[in-house]
């Protein structure tokens, strides 16, 4: 459970690079007309953006972990 709290607390440090890299590769594969791989990278970018949006709307590192703890109980 500590690993999950660590990942939630420091979401911007892993989510932003994954988001940017996935969007770039999605664009490259879309240009190369390989739609399936492009949509896969697009899905990864969307998931990463969703985690980042949750982190922002929750109120940062401490508030996001507290919301997960309250949801768990």
WOSUL-V814444 format. One record per residue. SS is DSSP state (H for helix, E for strand, - for the rest). PSI is psi as a letter, one per 40 degrees, with the letter a starting at -180 (999 if undefined). OMEGA is omega in degrees with one decimal (none if undefined). Layout:
ss=<SS & SS>
psi=<PSI & PSI>
omega=<OMEGA & OMEGA>
This chain:
ss=<- & H & H & H & H & H & H & H & H & - & H & H & H & H & H & H & H & H & H & H & H & H & H & H & H & H & H & H & H & H & H & - & - & - & H & H & H & H & H & H & H & H & H & H & H & H & H & H & H & H & H & H & H & H & H & H & H & H & - & - & H & H & H & H & H & H & H & H & H & H & H & H & ->
psi=<d & d & d & d & d & d & d & d & d & f & d & d & d & d & d & d & d & d & d & d & d & d & d & d & d & d & d & d & d & d & d & e & f & g & d & d & d & d & d & d & d & d & d & d & d & d & d & d & d & d & d & d & d & d & d & d & d & d & e & a & d & d & d & d & d & d & d & d & d & d & d & d & 999>
omega=<178.6 & 178.7 & 179.1 & 177.8 & 177.2 & -179.6 & 179.1 & -177.8 & -176.4 & -179.0 & -177.0 & -177.0 & 175.4 & -174.7 & -178.3 & 177.5 & 178.1 & 178.8 & -178.4 & -179.7 & -179.4 & 177.9 & 179.3 & -179.3 & 175.5 & 177.9 & -179.0 & -179.5 & 176.0 & 177.8 & 179.5 & 178.1 & 172.7 & -168.7 & -175.7 & 179.4 & 177.8 & 178.2 & 175.4 & 176.7 & 176.0 & 176.8 & 177.1 & 178.2 & 179.4 & 178.0 & 179.2 & 177.4 & 178.4 & 177.0 & 180.0 & 178.5 & 176.5 & -178.4 & -179.3 & -177.6 & 178.5 & 176.4 & 176.3 & -171.5 & -175.8 & -178.1 & -179.7 & 177.2 & 179.1 & 177.7 & 177.0 & 178.2 & 178.3 & 177.9 & -179.4 & -179.1 & none>
